[in-house]
Amino acid sequence: MQIPFTKRTLANGLDVIVHEDRHAPIVAVNVWYHVGSKNERPGRTGFAHLFEHLMFEGSAHQPRGYFEPLQEVGAALNGSTSADRTNYWEVVPRGALRLALWMEADRMGWLLPAVTETRFNTQRDVVLNERRQNYENRPYGLAQFIIAAALVPPDHPYHWPTIGDPADIERASLDDVRAFFRTYYHPANASLTVAGDVHADDVLGEIEACFGDIPPGPAAGRVAAPRPHAEPLRLVHEDRVELARLYLSWPSPPLFAAGDAELDLVGELLANGRSSRLYRRLIHDRRIATELAAHQGSRELAGAFQIVATAAAGHALEEILDAIVEETARFADEGPTAAEVARGRVRVETAFAHRLETLGGFGGRADQLNAYNVYRGDPDGFAGDLGRYIEADTRALADACRRWIATPPIVALSVVPAGRADLALPGSRPASEGVR
């Protein structure tokens, strides 16, 4: 799990990481900006995701967009936005590395001249349509939005979805988004990784030539995270679905904090896979559920642990809740068996190894080096990260379960077929009335 790299920081603050791998004549270029929806504020949401779109449309010296020129030389490319960061990547043939670096530098330093009113309005419409298609018109699509808004107070940076509120996006002005770009999309708030068939000294020179003259930009302020809500809340949302689904959510530790890795393993052993405890009980033995998952949502400022179960026809969500509460309490009291812990570790090690097989793209080595550098200040995080899981034993997993989730969930959301609010957990109130 040791990935060799060279790290330099340019005079303008840009962190540069180079990983040499000459097994194939390709190079991965990966840029992380330490900005996501958590850096927005109420009434001004969706900006980070909007820039994910705008930054593919062109820059001052590359006005025709980013997909066509790179795909013409055989590149794959994409980007994504989360609550905590924005990421752009390309995987290019070795001979196209300079093109990829130059284009990344141009949109870092010279994007705004290309962000016209027409281009801004077009991409705003694209984002609004994406929200309708991927969330509003998708079964169960609004559930996570409802949960996030109920789990933390309105001034918490994880209260709103990364894609933003439609009203905020519609009233955003070109001046608003330009100011957002100047604050966050600059070398001092970015990390660049180049991985593949390169020599570190050569590529560092290329990067200096492309990025060195870009001004560093202002220091990004620290984002505060108020405490999540502590009082349990039951909500119901009617949707165009066939089966009722239950979402149980608890506040949990942030990324890399104590308990974060342990809860990853708790979720794995409780509800993921045919050998998990809740799968055997809810789906295999009693057949009261059709789908099941658990997840420790690790984010930079705070986490959220979630268990999701879809009720089988003819079975009540309360029946599922009772079984989950009972099984979670048993796990917290007795802890997992040695065989369960070993199985969880194997799955984690397999996932780590799988990520390291890929040079670029989402989750590959270049992406991981940037992640550790942005979140921990050091790209050399693979072994330490894996060690958190290897060192977690039966007692640690039981303690994490008891501390964080062996209590009533802070948010229990029932998503039910339209007109069937009676299928929700007793005491649920409509999410449409406001979550808190």
C-alpha positions, -999 to +999 in steps of 0.1 A: +000+000+000+030+023-004+026+044-035+059+063-045+055+099-052+072+133-054+055+163-039+063+200-045+044+232-037+047+260-063+053+296-052+016+303-058+005+276-034-004+248-058+004+214-044+019+192-071+022+154-068+039+131-093+037+093-093+058+075-119+044+043-134+058+032-168+038+000-173+018+017-201+023+048-222-005+068-205-007+096-180-034+105-155-039+142-147-061+149-117-070+182-101-088+187-068-101+221-057-109+222-020-143+235-025-178+219-025-213+227-015-202+231+021-185+263+011-218+278+000-244+295+023-281+294+026-297+313-003-266+308-024-264+271-030-255+250-061-225+272-071-198+245-068-218+220-089-226+247-114-189+254-119-183+217-126-204+223-157-190+257-166-154+246-164-159+221-192-174+247-215-142+266-223-117+291-210-101+323-224-076+305-247-097+273-252-132+287-261-145+256-278-148+235-247-127+207-231-142+174-243-136+177-280-099+187-280-089+160-255-111+133-270-095+140-304-061+129-289-076+098-273-082+110-238-109+101-213-120+129-190-147+138-165-153+156-132-175+156-101-185+177-072-192+167-036-199+186-004-162+189+002-143+191-031-145+195-068-125+172-091-114+171-127-094+144-144-080+133-177-063+101-188-042+108-219-016+092-241+018+101-230+023+125-259-008+145-250+003+153-214+013+189-222-021+195-238-039+183-207-017+203-183-021+235-204-059+231-205-062+226-168-040+256-162-061+277-186-094+270-168-077+275-134-062+309-144-083+322-173-118+307-170-138+339-162-134+357-196-152+327-212-181+327-187-205+348-207-242+355-198-253+331-225-230+303-214-240+308-178-277+307-185-273+276-207-255+257-179-279+269-153-308+253-173-287+221-177-283+219-139-320+225-133-329+197-158-303+174-142-319+179-108-354+172-122-342+141-140-319+126-114-338+135-082-372+150-085-385+126-111-367+095-099-383+071-074-370+078-039-349+105-054-356+132-029-351+111+002-315+121+008-324+158+004-351+154+031-328+135+054-299+160+052-323+189+059-337+171+089-304+159+103-286+192+107-298+228+112-303+252+083-269+270+088-250+237+087-229+233+055-244+198+049-280+210+052-285+215+014-277+192-015-246+195-036-268+202-067-283+231-049-318+245-044-337+254-076-347+288-063-310+296-055-298+285-089-325+305-107-318+338-089-280+335-090-263+362-111-232+361-132-215+384-107-223+359-079-207+330-095-177+350-107-171+360-071-174+324-060-148+313-086-123+340-076-126+328-039-120+291-044-107+281-078-070+291-077-037+275-071-035+280-033-068+260-029-059+232-054-039+200-056-026+186-089-015+150-093+002+136-125+006+098-125+019+075-152+046+073-178+065+104-168+098+114-152+092+136-121+118+162-129+105+167-164+068+169-155+075+193-126+091+216-151+061+214-174+038+221-145+058+252-135+056+265-170+018+260-173+007+270-137+035+290-122+022+324-134-014+320-120-019+342-090-024+323-057-058+338-048-072+345-013-070+321+016-102+301+019-119+306+052-126+277+076-161+264+075-179+259+108-203+230+114-229+235+141-240+205+161-266+182+144-300+179+158-303+156+188-341+150+191-354+121+170-378+129+142-401+108+121-410+120+086-431+106+057-427+115+021-452+102-005-436+094-039-444+075-071-431+042-058-444+006-055-430-003-021-425+016+011-388+022+021-374+031+055-343+054+059-327+055+094-300+081+099-277+090+128-250+117+131-215+101+130-178+109+131-162+129+102-138+114+077-107+099+094-119+107+129-121+081+157-150+057+149-152+065+112-135+033+100-152+012+127-186+024+115-176+015+079-171-021+091-202-021+113-223-012+082-206-039+063-213-066+088-248-054+097-264-049+063-241-054+032-240-087+015-258-120+019-238-130+049-246-098+069-268-100+099-297-079+088-298-095+053-301-129+068-328-118+092-349-094+071-345-109+036-334-145+038-352-158+069-382-136+075-386-122+039-400-089+052-376-068+031-365-068-005-335-045-004-311-035+023-280-014+027-260+004+054-234+031+049-211+054+070-212+086+050-178+101+058-174+138+051-148+163+061-167+181+088-192+155+100-205+121+091-239+104+089-246+067+093-276+053+075-295+020+072-320+017+043-345-011+039-373-016+014-404-034+028-417-065+010-453-064-001-476-069+029-451-060+055-450-029+076-420-005+081-425-007+118-419-045+116-386-037+098-376-010+123-381-034+153-359-060+137-332-034+130-332-020+165-330-055+180-302-066+158-282-034+163-286-037+200-273-073+199-243-062+179-235-034+203-239-057+233-221-088+220-199-074+192-192-093+160-176-127+159-140-131+149-151-146+116-172-115+109-144-092+116-120-111+094-146-111+065-150-073+069-112-068+068-109-089+036-136-068+019-118-036+028-084-049+017-100-060-016-115-026-021-082-008-014-063-031-038-090-026-065-086+012-063-048+009-067-052-012-099-064+019-118-040+048-126-066+075-132-103+083-132-126+083-102-109+065-073-077+056-090-042+062-077-040+098-089-074+105-073-064+088-040-031+108-038-051+140-042-077+129-016-051+122+011-032+154+003-064+176+004-080+160+035-048+151+055-021+173+041+000+144+029-004+122-001+012+092+017-021+080+033-027+046+018-011+024+045-024+045+074-059+045+060-059+008+056-044+003+090-075+019+106-095-010+094-070-038+101-066-026+137-103-025+144-113-055+165-145-069+180-145-046+209-138-015+188-167-023+165-191-030+194-181+003+211-186+022+178-220+007+173-230+013+209-219+049+209-233+061+175-262+039+164-275+018+192-299+047+200-331+058+182-322+073+148-323+111+147-341+109+114-365+081+105-379+087+070-407+066+055-410+069+017-444+055+008-466+052-023-486+083-031-518+083-011-506+057+014-492+078+043-508+052+065-478+029+056-453+052+074-439+047+108-465+058+135-460+094+146-445+105+112-453+140+100-452+150+063-417+161+051-435+188+030-444+207+062-408+214+070-384+190+086-377+209+119 
